[in-house]
Amino acid sequence: MRFCRTVFISLLMIGGSVAAFPETVQTNVQLPGLVSDGMVLQRHTEINIWG
């Protein structure tokens, strides 16, 4: 029981830190050339991207 409480408090503190300093969790995500803004996919179908 004490272990669960410790884990909960730790996660709460980490979450509070992330919420207090949001600029530390921002990143610049770049998609590969295959995936772009003009890409058209059909809804509710599976796709395989190999690479």
MODELLER restraints for C-alpha pairs under 7 A, 6 or more apart:
rsr = mdl.restraints
at = mdl.atoms
